[in-house]
Amino acid sequence: MDESVDERGTTARSSPTPSEEIAHNLNALFDQYRRAHGRKLPNEEVAEHVTAVTGQKVHRTWIAKLRDATISAPDPARLDAVAGFFGHTRDYLLGIEDDVKILRELREIASLADQLEAKGISVRKLANLEPEDTDLVVNLLQHLSRQQERRRSNPD
């Protein structure tokens, strides 16, 4: 990460580069593997997996460079294979998986708001309710959700 100094002389860190983000997340996965399996995971083992998945020969040194953030633009297919070894996606390694999930949830919320508006229920009005009234609405929605789940599991 680059450091910058503002007008007050305070040092601030900028956002990590994509290669730094990949290295950080990949090293976290290696640490998680070590804790779960009680042994260090050799770079060679991941490299063999990447080679098998992509058909491109990958050496342990490539994995080491990825972990050291010295590869600035890794091949997407190789990155997919590395992430897949750990049961994750390339987006996870790039640090954007959560962003993608958040965007998906925001789209769902916007869709729900549109559906409510079409039925004459203003989301803004719901936001202005008193706390006890908000609790009442939440309880009602939870009750309806449970009923819907019961109907789905027992479609008599």
N, C-alpha and C positions, 0 to 999 in steps of 0.2 A: 504494500500500500504506500502511496505517496503521502508525504507530509507537507503541509503548508502552514505558513504563519500569517495570522490576520493582523489588522492594524493595531490591535492591543498587544501583540506579541504572543498570543496564544497559539500553540501548535495544535493543528487539527488534522486528523487523518481523513483522506478521501475514501471513497468507496473502493473496495477491492477490485482488482482487474479480474476479467473472466478466468485467467489462468490461476490467480490466487484463490478465487472462489472454488474452482475445481479442486485445487490442491488441498484446501482446508476441508472440504466436504469428503474428498477421497480419503484423506488421512483419518478423518473421524470414522469412516466406514472400516478402515483397517484396524483402528483401535477397538471398535465395537466387535469386530470379528475375533480379535485376540481375547477380549473379555468373555465372549460367548463360547469360544472353543478351547480356551486355555493354552493357546499357542500363537506365535506370530505367524501371520500369513505371508509367505514369500512372494515377492513381486513376480517371480517366475511362474507361480501357479496362476496368477491373474493373467499374465502374458500368454500362457498356453491356452487359457479360455478365450481370450481375444483372438488369437490366431485361429482357433477352431471355429469360432463364430463368423469371423470376417473372411477367412481364407487368406488373409494378409499376415505374413510373418511378423510377429511383434516380439521384441526382446524385453527382458526384465529391465534393461536400462531405460526403455521408453516409459515403462510404468514408473520407474524412479524419477524420471524427468517430469512426468505428469504430477507426481507427488511433491516435487520441489518447485512447481510453478515455472519451469523453464521452457515448457512448450506453450507457445502463445496461441496457436490455432490448431488444436488437435482435430484429426479426422473425425467427423460426426459418427461414422459407423463404428470406429474403434471406441469412441466415447460411449456409444450405446452399449457395446459389448462389455466394457468395464463396469458401467452402471448395472447392467443386467446380471453380472456375476454376483452382485450384492443384493439383487432383487429390487433395484431402483431404476429410475429413468435418467436420461441425459439431463432433463430439466432439474432433477434433484442435484446432480453434480454442479450444474450451473447456478444453483441457488434460486431458480425461478419456479420450482414446482409449487411452492406455497402461493406465489403470485398467480399462477394459473388457476389454482383451486379457489383463491379469493375472487378472481374475475368471474369464474363459473358461478360461484355463489351470488355475486352481485347481479349477474344476469338473471338468475332464478328469482332473486328478490325483486328486481325491476319487473319481471314478468308477473309475479304475484301482485305487486302494487298496481299494475295495469289491469289485472283481473278484478281486483277490489274496486278500482276506480270505475270500471265498466258496470259494476253492480251498485254504484252510488256510495261506496264507502271510501272516504278520503283518508289516506295514510297520514296526511298532515294532522287531521283531526284526531286520529288515534294517538299520535305523538303528543298531543296536548292534553291528554286525559290525566286526571289525578292519579297518583300512584296506586291507590286501592282499586280504582276502576281499571287501570292497566293490568293489575294482578287478576282481576275478574276476567278480562279478555284473554289473558294468557292461559288461565285455568280452563276456560271454555274451549280454546283452541287445542289444548292438550287432551281434553276429554274427547273432542271430535276426532282427533288423530288416533287415540286409542280405539274408538269405535270403528274407525275406518280400517285399522289393522285387524281387528277382530273379524270384520266382514270379509276381508281378504283371506284370512286364514281359515274361515268357515263359510265358504260360498254357497251354502245350502240353497 
